[in-house]
Amino acid sequence: MELSGKRVLVVGLGKSGVASALFLKSRGARVTVSDSKPEAELRNEILLLLEHGITVETGGHGERTFRGQDLIVVSPGVPVDAPLLVQARSMGESSVTGTIIGEIELAARFLPGKIVAITGANGKTTTTSLAGEIIAAGNFSTLVGGNIGTPAISFVDEAGPSTWIVLEVSSFQLETIVEFRPRIAVILNITPDHLDRHKTFDNYVNAKARVFENQRADDFTVLNADDNTAAGLADRTRGQVVWFSRKKEVERGAIVRGRNIYFRDGQREREILPFDEVSLKGGHNLENVLAGVSVGMLVGCQPEQIREAVRHFKGVEHRLEFVARVAGADYYNDSKATNVDATIKALESFPGNVHLILGGKDKDSDYSVLQDLLRERVKRVYTIGAAAAKIEAQIQGATEIVHAEILEKAVRLASEGAAAGDVVLLAPACASFDQFQSYEHRGRVFKETVHSLVMARAT
């Protein structure tokens, strides 16, 4: 793909947008970046781009900016049906297939090495981090990024032909692929999420399924045999299907039998590790480990190397992360639980006596499905954010509800109501963008507030 002298527009100034703009400029493109946020919110990014001679437009997208571009690279947060993108297509500005692409597609056209792409409604970050550590433990050159943090485009100059590039990919990123082809594609699970963007569950499923759209017969598609929607995609891939399951036997893939995890390659079965050595909490995390085991075995890692990587893996920040024990109550940060299914999985990790913090920006979710678990395991719910009223209406009667409005107040009220042996859990089932910059920001505020409780008790 020749970029020198081409006019390229990057839409969105997030991490991937900035990385894409810098990469495109380094390849000789004439780059413009456009973002709807005001200049004051993007000061650091603007200074960096201007230093590299990149034109920056903020505070909105000008119609003329989209005209005459040879390539438009959109950030994941920009809907593919945004009016100016639709207009650009209708005006013939993108008559060549692939002229409007995302950062992950741009990266795929330049990355050497082999890609492992991991997607799913929940567990993507944990599994991507674990898979990266497993592959590295097998003494393979490994890079880990994508939606997890480091944009894939940043790896172009760092990767070599033998590098395994492990990427977390979202449905938003997959909407804009054209040639993106992972050597190993993983779908962990598919439950309703982002319906405010995708409109229907079928659209969301189809976006996830694009992860294996360009695979060939010598590639691998790793699917969750226990998730009906994910398993139902097996007939749609050209890759070789490898399963993982904690509930049933599969001919090819990772399974649990007795107290051990095994991997079957269709000809023989190999013991990987006792699942008692998995330190991550919850059955959903056991599924993430099984997916990671499958990736490791397909790459060529030895069972003992996988075992060591799993044993030493402590999880990732904001994913059912233990924060502190205060007055005998344990506080857990699961800010990454940005949908209802993730909150269900978090609640299933505790037998009861939970004080649950729910709320944030609604994603057109149905919170009523939480009612049974709330009755069984939750002493009290503390609601925060823009979705609070909707959540309260849909879970009314399942357990006691306290309208806390903001996270700091919810933590304080929970600390006053929690007894020794109880759990205070942030698993909000919502996006964070009503009150926070990101789920990471929300998780940090939660942890800071909990640590302030610890300090208050120490003085």
DAQUIHU-V785478 format. One record per run of one state. SS is the DSSP state (helix for helix, strand for strand, loop for the rest). FROM is the first residue (numbers start at 1). LEN is the number of residues. Records with the same first field share a line. If there is no record, write none. Layout:
SS->FROM-LEN ; FROM-LEN
This chain:
loop->1-6 ; 12-3 ; 27-3 ; 35-4 ; 52-3 ; 58-5 ; 67-4 ; 75-8 ; 91-9 ; 109-5 ; 120-4 ; 138-4 ; 147-5 ; 156-8 ; 169-2 ; 175-9 ; 188-7 ; 199-2 ; 213-7 ; 225-3 ; 232-2 ; 237-3 ; 246-6 ; 258-2 ; 266-3 ; 278-5 ; 300-3 ; 313-8 ; 327-2 ; 334-6 ; 348-6 ; 360-1 ; 362-5 ; 385-3 ; 396-4 ; 406-1 ; 418-5 ; 427-4 ; 432-7 ; 459-1
strand->7-5 ; 30-5 ; 55-3 ; 71-4 ; 100-3 ; 114-6 ; 142-5 ; 164-5 ; 184-4 ; 220-5 ; 240-6 ; 252-6 ; 260-6 ; 269-6 ; 321-6 ; 329-5 ; 354-6 ; 361-1 ; 378-7 ; 400-6 ; 423-4 ; 431-1
helix->15-12 ; 39-13 ; 63-4 ; 83-8 ; 103-6 ; 124-14 ; 152-4 ; 171-4 ; 195-4 ; 201-12 ; 228-4 ; 234-3 ; 275-3 ; 283-17 ; 303-10 ; 340-8 ; 367-11 ; 388-8 ; 407-11 ; 439-20
